[in-house]
Amino acid sequence: MLTKVIEQNKIDHFAKWLNHAEKIVIVSHISPDGDAIGSSLGLKHFLETQDKSVSIIVPNAFPDFLKWMPGSKEIFLYDRHRDIANKLLAGADLICCLDFNALNRIEAMKGALQASPARKILVDHHLHPEAFCQIIISHPEISSTSELVFRLICRLGHFDEITKEGAECIYTGMMTDTGGFTYNSNNREIYFIISELLSKGIDKDAIYRNVYNTYSESRLRLMGHVLTQMKVYPEHHAAMISLTKKEQGQFNYIRGDSEGFVNIPLSIKGVIFTCFLREDTERPMIKISLRSVGTFPCNKVAAEVFNGGGHLNASGGEFYGTMEEAKQLFEKALEKYKPLLTAKG
């Protein structure tokens, strides 16, 4: 049995909306990850069993290793299909905002979403959600938005309508947002949900291979290069890796090739905090990915140092400046947080 995490009044409210909605649009955040795509597709497959017309719009492209997912080819990319996307948003009866807590996380789509007369619901697991939707289902204690989508469907009384395709997408989102169930995944109810998804006929081993074992040769060579440049800070129990635009070009980088790199240094004995700095290929900025183990709050570092946020053990942010400046900022942060880092070492 699952704990009733989502408030009943919100379940009832959303159920009434569904009864009257015919055209539904699902929206997720920029640079969509496995949870963004998994939760969106999982919800889409369910809504289609309710005879709804459902479209998914994301701001830009998502990694190739997610394109095997059922329904992924039908996703609209706002930066490529703006006119179509704007019409869908304007004509929607209901907009479901998944896996983001603030309008700046959808960037160029913000205006069209705000202007839409559609009813709006937010389903997310990040801290401090903005009030841009009439229904806000926000639970930072839950491991992934995909898990929340599963819980929402079940609370609506429609577990039986979850298809195998929908279950595959939900499982993918849960798996990727916990690093293959290696962090933020100690709640035993997660494994009850996995059991229920398995009852739908999914092959979790095949899903793992589809996501993690289908990379290119250039990705492996890129990984080797990045690791040779890694800097370890034994006195802080931390490590840092980086990737410039020039290096990305040398290894034929495609979106998603560096997925999971930030987790690798955590396999070093004694390292509990890692940082990955990657120059963005589209904008003049550096993307920051942070990971930790135990109780070290990498989300606090993300918020205070890199204008970001996230979860205790997995978070990120942005930096507008040079790579060297970003590295220096990270090293200053290590000194600031040294008491916490050494206390856990």
C-alpha positions as a Python dict, from the first residue, in 0.01 Angstrom:
ca = {
    (1, 'M'): (0, 0, 0),
    (2, 'L'): (109, 356, -73),
    (3, 'T'): (91, 647, 168),
    (4, 'K'): (-161, 907, 49),
    (5, 'V'): (96, 1179, -14),
    (6, 'I'): (-118, 1403, -237),
    (7, 'E'): (-400, 1592, -62),
    (8, 'Q'): (-748, 1455, -139),
    (9, 'N'): (-892, 1796, -228),
    (10, 'K'): (-632, 1832, -503),
    (11, 'I'): (-714, 1486, -637),
    (12, 'D'): (-1084, 1574, -645),
    (13, 'H'): (-1016, 1912, -806),
    (14, 'F'): (-803, 1760, -1081),
    (15, 'A'): (-1057, 1482, -1141),
    (16, 'K'): (-1326, 1743, -1212),
    (17, 'W'): (-1096, 1921, -1454),
    (18, 'L'): (-1025, 1595, -1638),
    (19, 'N'): (-1395, 1528, -1682),
    (20, 'H'): (-1437, 1851, -1876),
    (21, 'A'): (-1104, 1871, -2059),
    (22, 'E'): (-1067, 1748, -2415),
    (23, 'K'): (-741, 1911, -2526),
    (24, 'I'): (-453, 1866, -2283),
    (25, 'V'): (-97, 1994, -2315),
    (26, 'I'): (190, 1865, -2102),
    (27, 'V'): (488, 2096, -2054),
    (28, 'S'): (830, 2033, -1899),
    (29, 'H'): (1157, 2215, -1842),
    (30, 'I'): (1449, 2323, -2059),
    (31, 'S'): (1712, 2057, -2139),
    (32, 'P'): (1468, 1781, -2045),
    (33, 'D'): (1612, 1487, -1854),
    (34, 'G'): (1482, 1136, -1795),
    (35, 'D'): (1232, 1240, -1530),
    (36, 'A'): (1094, 1527, -1740),
    (37, 'I'): (1043, 1303, -2043),
    (38, 'G'): (941, 996, -1842),
    (39, 'S'): (677, 1175, -1636),
    (40, 'S'): (541, 1360, -1940),
    (41, 'L'): (510, 1046, -2153),
    (42, 'G'): (378, 842, -1860),
    (43, 'L'): (101, 1094, -1804),
    (44, 'K'): (30, 1123, -2179),
    (45, 'H'): (-17, 747, -2218),
    (46, 'F'): (-262, 744, -1926),
    (47, 'L'): (-461, 1046, -2047),
    (48, 'E'): (-496, 890, -2391),
    (49, 'T'): (-670, 592, -2230),
    (50, 'Q'): (-928, 848, -2112),
    (51, 'D'): (-994, 954, -2473),
    (52, 'K'): (-814, 1287, -2437),
    (53, 'S'): (-621, 1468, -2709),
    (54, 'V'): (-274, 1507, -2554),
    (55, 'S'): (36, 1693, -2672),
    (56, 'I'): (377, 1729, -2505),
    (57, 'I'): (588, 2042, -2550),
    (58, 'V'): (941, 2089, -2415),
    (59, 'P'): (1165, 2392, -2469),
    (60, 'N'): (1443, 2214, -2659),
    (61, 'A'): (1593, 1879, -2752),
    (62, 'F'): (1640, 1591, -2510),
    (63, 'P'): (1916, 1325, -2510),
    (64, 'D'): (1924, 1052, -2773),
    (65, 'F'): (1926, 779, -2507),
    (66, 'L'): (1567, 873, -2419),
    (67, 'K'): (1432, 857, -2773),
    (68, 'W'): (1350, 485, -2753),
    (69, 'M'): (1065, 567, -2515),
    (70, 'P'): (714, 505, -2652),
    (71, 'G'): (567, 831, -2778),
    (72, 'S'): (892, 1029, -2773),
    (73, 'K'): (875, 1098, -3147),
    (74, 'E'): (551, 1291, -3094),
    (75, 'I'): (705, 1546, -2856),
    (76, 'F'): (715, 1904, -2986),
    (77, 'L'): (1033, 2106, -2933),
    (78, 'Y'): (944, 2469, -2873),
    (79, 'D'): (1262, 2606, -3031),
    (80, 'R'): (1179, 2418, -3353),
    (81, 'H'): (798, 2414, -3358),
    (82, 'R'): (710, 2746, -3194),
    (83, 'D'): (405, 2827, -3406),
    (84, 'I'): (247, 2485, -3357),
    (85, 'A'): (330, 2487, -2988),
    (86, 'N'): (180, 2832, -2935),
    (87, 'K'): (-144, 2721, -3101),
    (88, 'L'): (-159, 2410, -2884),
    (89, 'L'): (-104, 2612, -2566),
    (90, 'A'): (-360, 2876, -2664),
    (91, 'G'): (-623, 2613, -2751),
    (92, 'A'): (-571, 2383, -2453),
    (93, 'D'): (-839, 2317, -2195),
    (94, 'L'): (-582, 2195, -1944),
    (95, 'I'): (-204, 2237, -1915),
    (96, 'C'): (-3, 2000, -1697),
    (97, 'C'): (331, 2147, -1587),
    (98, 'L'): (567, 1867, -1489),
    (99, 'D'): (907, 1858, -1318),
    (100, 'F'): (973, 2231, -1283),
    (101, 'N'): (897, 2475, -1004),
    (102, 'A'): (945, 2815, -1171),
    (103, 'L'): (848, 2971, -1504),
    (104, 'N'): (1208, 3062, -1585),
    (105, 'R'): (1271, 2688, -1619),
    (106, 'I'): (1076, 2687, -1946),
    (107, 'E'): (1244, 3003, -2076),
    (108, 'A'): (1097, 3111, -2413),
    (109, 'M'): (772, 2920, -2352),
    (110, 'K'): (692, 3130, -2046),
    (111, 'G'): (485, 3396, -2221),
    (112, 'A'): (271, 3153, -2421),
    (113, 'L'): (199, 2942, -2114),
    (114, 'Q'): (103, 3245, -1905),
    (115, 'A'): (-120, 3381, -2181),
    (116, 'S'): (-311, 3056, -2225),
    (117, 'P'): (-663, 3062, -2073),
    (118, 'A'): (-629, 2691, -1992),
    (119, 'R'): (-656, 2558, -1640),
    (120, 'K'): (-310, 2468, -1510),
    (121, 'I'): (-178, 2206, -1271),
    (122, 'L'): (180, 2171, -1142),
    (123, 'V'): (318, 1828, -1051),
    (124, 'D'): (677, 1856, -926),
    (125, 'H'): (926, 1752, -659),
    (126, 'H'): (1154, 2058, -640),
    (127, 'L'): (1166, 2301, -351),
    (128, 'H'): (984, 2636, -341),
    (129, 'P'): (728, 2613, -626),
    (130, 'E'): (602, 2939, -775),
    (131, 'A'): (226, 2995, -777),
    (132, 'F'): (165, 2994, -1154),
    (133, 'C'): (-89, 2710, -1148),
    (134, 'Q'): (-428, 2678, -983),
    (135, 'I'): (-348, 2328, -852),
    (136, 'I'): (0, 2277, -709),
    (137, 'I'): (109, 1923, -628),
    (138, 'S'): (460, 1976, -493),
    (139, 'H'): (640, 1714, -284),
    (140, 'P'): (1020, 1759, -258),
    (141, 'E'): (1039, 1450, -37),
    (142, 'I'): (936, 1232, -332),
    (143, 'S'): (1221, 1092, -543),
    (144, 'S'): (1093, 1198, -885),
    (145, 'T'): (807, 1365, -1066),
    (146, 'S'): (748, 1033, -1241),
    (147, 'E'): (675, 876, -902),
    (148, 'L'): (427, 1157, -833),
    (149, 'V'): (257, 1095, -1168),
    (150, 'F'): (217, 727, -1074),
    (151, 'R'): (72, 824, -737),
    (152, 'L'): (-164, 1074, -901),
    (153, 'I'): (-297, 820, -1149),
    (154, 'C'): (-351, 564, -873),
    (155, 'R'): (-527, 816, -647),
    (156, 'L'): (-760, 898, -935),
    (157, 'G'): (-853, 531, -930),
    (158, 'H'): (-701, 443, -1266),
    (159, 'F'): (-411, 206, -1194),
    (160, 'D'): (-566, -48, -1430),
    (161, 'E'): (-545, 206, -1714),
    (162, 'I'): (-167, 239, -1686),
    (163, 'T'): (-39, 71, -2001),
    (164, 'K'): (288, -112, -2044),
    (165, 'E'): (415, 184, -2248),
    (166, 'G'): (317, 428, -1975),
    (167, 'A'): (478, 208, -1710),
    (168, 'E'): (803, 198, -1908),
    (169, 'C'): (814, 577, -1917),
    (170, 'I'): (733, 619, -1548),
    (171, 'Y'): (997, 363, -1451),
    (172, 'T'): (1256, 538, -1669),
    (173, 'G'): (1189, 870, -1498),
    (174, 'M'): (1216, 715, -1152),
    (175, 'M'): (1536, 530, -1243),
    (176, 'T'): (1717, 823, -1400),
    (177, 'D'): (1629, 1074, -1128),
    (178, 'T'): (1777, 848, -861),
    (179, 'G'): (2092, 750, -1052),
    (180, 'G'): (1967, 397, -1102),
    (181, 'F'): (1821, 398, -748),
    (182, 'T'): (2154, 490, -587),
    (183, 'Y'): (2044, 816, -419),
    (184, 'N'): (1716, 970, -296),
    (185, 'S'): (1577, 618, -307),
    (186, 'N'): (1561, 478, 46),
    (187, 'N'): (1184, 504, 75),
    (188, 'R'): (1053, 149, 62),
    (189, 'E'): (740, 265, -123),
    (190, 'I'): (958, 326, -430),
    (191, 'Y'): (1010, -48, -455),
    (192, 'F'): (641, -119, -411),
    (193, 'I'): (582, 110, -710),
    (194, 'I'): (850, -73, -909),
    (195, 'S'): (674, -400, -831),
    (196, 'E'): (346, -255, -956),
    (197, 'L'): (513, -131, -1275),
    (198, 'L'): (664, -476, -1329),
    (199, 'S'): (312, -617, -1314),
    (200, 'K'): (244, -418, -1631),
    (201, 'G'): (499, -629, -1818),
    (202, 'I'): (794, -389, -1830),
    (203, 'D'): (1148, -523, -1863),
    (204, 'K'): (1347, -310, -1620),
    (205, 'D'): (1677, -466, -1729),
    (206, 'A'): (1612, -372, -2091),
    (207, 'I'): (1517, -20, -1984),
    (208, 'Y'): (1847, 12, -1799),
    (209, 'R'): (2036, -101, -2109),
    (210, 'N'): (1841, 138, -2331),
    (211, 'V'): (1934, 432, -2109),
    (212, 'Y'): (2284, 350, -1988),
    (213, 'N'): (2435, 105, -2237),
    (214, 'T'): (2367, 265, -2574),
    (215, 'Y'): (2631, 536, -2577),
    (216, 'S'): (2866, 605, -2864),
    (217, 'E'): (3238, 532, -2883),
    (218, 'S'): (3303, 907, -2873),
    (219, 'R'): (3119, 934, -2540),
    (220, 'L'): (3349, 676, -2383),
    (221, 'R'): (3656, 854, -2518),
    (222, 'L'): (3514, 1183, -2389),
    (223, 'M'): (3464, 1026, -2047),
    (224, 'G'): (3825, 914, -2041),
    (225, 'H'): (3943, 1262, -2135),
    (226, 'V'): (3730, 1429, -1868),
    (227, 'L'): (3857, 1193, -1600),
    (228, 'T'): (4221, 1264, -1689),
    (229, 'Q'): (4148, 1631, -1615),
    (230, 'M'): (3973, 1557, -1284),
    (231, 'K'): (4088, 1742, -975),
    (232, 'V'): (4051, 1575, -636),
    (233, 'Y'): (4049, 1766, -307),
    (234, 'P'): (4128, 1500, -42),
    (235, 'E'): (4117, 1748, 245),
    (236, 'H'): (3763, 1843, 145),
    (237, 'H'): (3648, 1493, 43),
    (238, 'A'): (3550, 1643, -292),
    (239, 'A'): (3628, 1626, -663),
    (240, 'M'): (3569, 1842, -969),
    (241, 'I'): (3552, 1765, -1342),
    (242, 'S'): (3497, 2005, -1631),
    (243, 'L'): (3424, 2016, -2002),
    (244, 'T'): (3475, 2313, -2235),
    (245, 'K'): (3305, 2380, -2569),
    (246, 'K'): (3636, 2316, -2745),
    (247, 'E'): (3666, 1975, -2583),
    (248, 'Q'): (3307, 1892, -2675),
    (249, 'G'): (3387, 1968, -3037),
    (250, 'Q'): (3695, 1745, -3028),
    (251, 'F'): (3484, 1446, -2922),
    (252, 'N'): (3178, 1504, -3148),
    (253, 'Y'): (2965, 1583, -2845),
    (254, 'I'): (2588, 1538, -2876),
    (255, 'R'): (2325, 1622, -2617),
    (256, 'G'): (2336, 1371, -2333),
    (257, 'D'): (2691, 1249, -2388),
    (258, 'S'): (2801, 1381, -2049),
    (259, 'E'): (2498, 1244, -1864),
    (260, 'G'): (2609, 1079, -1541),
    (261, 'F'): (2966, 1210, -1550),
    (262, 'V'): (2913, 1400, -1224),
    (263, 'N'): (2847, 1074, -1040),
    (264, 'I'): (3173, 904, -1140),
    (265, 'P'): (3407, 1074, -888),
    (266, 'L'): (3180, 957, -606),
    (267, 'S'): (3327, 611, -662),
    (268, 'I'): (3659, 740, -523),
    (269, 'K'): (3708, 631, -163),
    (270, 'G'): (3652, 924, 69),
    (271, 'V'): (3485, 1153, -187),
    (272, 'I'): (3137, 1264, -78),
    (273, 'F'): (3085, 1574, -295),
    (274, 'T'): (3143, 1624, -667),
    (275, 'C'): (3102, 1907, -916),
    (276, 'F'): (3080, 1896, -1296),
    (277, 'L'): (3128, 2220, -1489),
    (278, 'R'): (3022, 2214, -1855),
    (279, 'E'): (3027, 2503, -2098),
    (280, 'D'): (2689, 2530, -2268),
    (281, 'T'): (2708, 2501, -2647),
    (282, 'E'): (2403, 2722, -2706),
    (283, 'R'): (2437, 3000, -2448),
    (284, 'P'): (2732, 3190, -2291),
    (285, 'M'): (2715, 3012, -1958),
    (286, 'I'): (2846, 2718, -1760),
    (287, 'K'): (2609, 2447, -1641),
    (288, 'I'): (2679, 2326, -1289),
    (289, 'S'): (2594, 1974, -1172),
    (290, 'L'): (2647, 1877, -809),
    (291, 'R'): (2618, 1540, -637),
    (292, 'S'): (2679, 1422, -283),
    (293, 'V'): (2636, 1119, -62),
    (294, 'G'): (2511, 1102, 293),
    (295, 'T'): (2381, 1421, 447),
    (296, 'F'): (2603, 1679, 277),
    (297, 'P'): (2359, 1937, 128),
    (298, 'C'): (2477, 1997, -226),
    (299, 'N'): (2148, 2179, -292),
    (300, 'K'): (2258, 2443, -42),
    (301, 'V'): (2581, 2494, -236),
    (302, 'A'): (2382, 2515, -560),
    (303, 'A'): (2150, 2781, -420),
    (304, 'E'): (2409, 2994, -240),
    (305, 'V'): (2694, 2973, -491),
    (306, 'F'): (2551, 2892, -833),
    (307, 'N'): (2203, 3048, -833),
    (308, 'G'): (2044, 2705, -853),
    (309, 'G'): (1884, 2443, -634),
    (310, 'G'): (1762, 2087, -628),
    (311, 'H'): (1773, 1801, -384),
    (312, 'L'): (1999, 1713, -94),
    (313, 'N'): (2219, 1479, -298),
    (314, 'A'): (2151, 1598, -654),
    (315, 'S'): (2130, 1959, -763),
    (316, 'G'): (2257, 2210, -1013),
    (317, 'G'): (2290, 2571, -1118),
    (318, 'E'): (2439, 2814, -1367),
    (319, 'F'): (2738, 3046, -1385),
    (320, 'Y'): (2791, 3333, -1625),
    (321, 'G'): (3165, 3375, -1663),
    (322, 'T'): (3474, 3184, -1768),
    (323, 'M'): (3554, 2825, -1683),
    (324, 'E'): (3846, 2935, -1468),
    (325, 'E'): (3623, 3172, -1273),
    (326, 'A'): (3373, 2891, -1217),
    (327, 'K'): (3648, 2663, -1087),
    (328, 'Q'): (3772, 2932, -851),
    (329, 'L'): (3419, 2986, -724),
    (330, 'F'): (3380, 2614, -655),
    (331, 'E'): (3709, 2604, -467),
    (332, 'K'): (3601, 2899, -253),
    (333, 'A'): (3281, 2710, -179),
    (334, 'L'): (3484, 2409, -65),
    (335, 'E'): (3658, 2626, 192),
    (336, 'K'): (3328, 2770, 311),
    (337, 'Y'): (3170, 2427, 350),
    (338, 'K'): (3483, 2250, 475),
    (339, 'P'): (3342, 2198, 827),
    (340, 'L'): (3045, 2006, 685),
    (341, 'L'): (3259, 1816, 436),
    (342, 'T'): (3521, 1707, 687),
    (343, 'A'): (3258, 1622, 945),
    (344, 'K'): (3123, 1363, 700),
    (345, 'G'): (3462, 1239, 583),
}
